Amino acid sequence: MKHDQYPRLGQNENELVETTYVGKLGELAFLSYLNSKDIFPDTKDLLEIFLGQNNVDSFDFLLRKGHTVDVKTGYLRNHKRLMVNEEQLSQKKKDVYVAVKLLSDG
């Protein structure tokens, strides 16, 4: 709530907070899956929120053999496909993109 996160999709402040929260929740869900498979990546920056337009993380997880993983989280009914920003594919491409769909009754 420091008012200096960059709204990539033109969200208002409440939508930006919701998107950030859901994204971190998806990362935690995927971490739980990895841990259930005896995979334990470094998570020291997992809950860090990067401020500003250019200060972003390079990846969500770094696996043991150096593979980078980026987690994208869907949570609305219309979230049916994995969406990756074009700039991420051209500038900071990850080895693996994971789609997490959070389900709720709301």
Backbone torsions as a table, in degrees:
resi	resn	phi	psi	omega
1	MET	NA	31.2	-178.9
2	LYS	-91.9	0.8	175.6
3	HIS	65.3	22.9	178.2
4	ASP	-132.2	24.1	168.2
5	GLN	-81.7	149.9	-178.1
6	TYR	-91.7	119.6	179.2
7	PRO	-80.7	91.5	-176.4
8	ARG	-61.7	-31.2	-175.4
9	LEU	-107.3	17.7	178.4
10	GLY	72.9	25.4	-178.7
11	GLN	-71.8	154.4	169.0
12	ASN	-79.5	177.5	-173.9
13	GLU	-61.6	-42.8	179.6
14	ASN	-64.2	-41.2	178.8
15	GLU	-66.5	-36.9	179.2
16	LEU	-65.3	-42.8	177.5
17	VAL	-63.0	-43.9	179.6
18	GLU	-62.6	-45.0	-180.0
19	THR	-62.6	-42.9	179.3
20	THR	-64.5	-45.6	179.4
21	TYR	-59.6	-48.3	-178.8
22	VAL	-65.0	-39.1	177.7
23	GLY	-61.1	-44.2	178.4
24	LYS	-66.8	-37.4	177.2
25	LEU	-62.7	-41.2	176.4
26	GLY	-62.7	-39.9	177.2
27	GLU	-63.2	-41.5	178.0
28	LEU	-65.5	-38.1	177.3
29	ALA	-63.7	-43.4	178.7
30	PHE	-67.4	-37.3	176.2
31	LEU	-60.6	-41.4	177.5
32	SER	-60.2	-41.9	177.5
33	TYR	-62.2	-47.7	179.3
34	LEU	-57.9	-46.5	-179.8
35	ASN	-60.7	-35.5	178.7
36	SER	-66.8	-19.2	177.3
37	LYS	-101.1	17.3	-178.9
38	ASP	60.0	37.5	174.7
39	ILE	-115.2	123.2	-173.8
40	PHE	-128.1	84.1	-180.0
41	PRO	-73.5	163.7	174.9
42	ASP	-65.2	128.0	-176.6
43	THR	-123.1	19.8	-174.2
44	LYS	-61.7	-29.9	179.7
45	ASP	-105.4	12.3	-172.2
46	LEU	-56.8	-42.5	-176.3
47	LEU	-96.6	7.3	177.8
48	GLU	-69.5	138.0	175.8
49	ILE	-110.1	119.6	-176.4
50	PHE	-87.6	130.9	-173.7
51	LEU	-98.6	147.5	177.2
52	GLY	88.8	172.6	-175.4
53	GLN	-76.5	-36.5	-173.6
54	ASN	-102.0	-8.2	-177.5
55	ASN	-95.7	82.4	-178.3
56	VAL	-123.9	160.2	178.3
57	ASP	-74.1	153.1	-179.8
58	SER	-80.1	-26.6	-179.1
59	PHE	-166.6	167.2	177.8
60	ASP	-90.3	-38.8	179.8
61	PHE	-137.1	143.9	171.6
62	LEU	-115.3	116.6	-178.3
63	LEU	-83.8	167.0	-172.2
64	ARG	-54.7	-38.1	-177.7
65	LYS	-89.0	13.3	175.9
66	GLY	89.9	5.7	178.5
67	HIS	-77.0	135.6	178.7
68	THR	-95.8	144.1	-177.8
69	VAL	-128.6	134.7	175.1
70	ASP	-120.4	127.7	-178.2
71	VAL	-103.1	128.8	174.8
72	LYS	-114.5	132.7	-173.6
73	THR	-116.9	126.7	173.0
74	GLY	-103.9	146.0	-178.5
75	TYR	-144.4	-12.6	178.4
76	LEU	-95.5	159.5	-179.1
77	ARG	-56.0	-35.9	-177.5
78	ASN	-83.2	0.0	176.5
79	HIS	-81.1	96.6	-174.9
80	LYS	-119.1	-14.7	-177.0
81	ARG	-130.6	152.9	175.9
82	LEU	-71.1	125.5	178.9
83	MET	-112.9	125.2	177.1
84	VAL	-124.4	128.7	178.4
85	ASN	-59.4	138.2	-179.9
86	GLU	-57.0	-37.7	-179.8
87	GLU	-62.8	-31.7	178.1
88	GLN	-69.6	-34.2	-179.5
89	LEU	-73.8	-28.6	-177.2
90	SER	-94.4	-30.7	-173.4
91	GLN	-107.0	-41.9	-173.8
92	LYS	-130.3	53.3	-175.3
93	LYS	-61.3	136.0	178.0
94	LYS	-97.8	162.3	177.2
95	ASP	-74.8	-36.1	-176.7
96	VAL	-136.9	134.6	171.8
97	TYR	-113.1	131.5	-177.7
98	VAL	-118.2	133.5	174.8
99	ALA	-102.4	127.4	176.2
100	VAL	-116.2	130.5	176.7
101	LYS	-113.1	115.6	177.0
102	LEU	-89.9	131.7	-178.6
103	LEU	-107.3	138.4	175.4
104	SER	-148.5	164.4	177.9
105	ASP	-83.5	-12.4	-174.9
106	GLY	-83.2	NA	NA
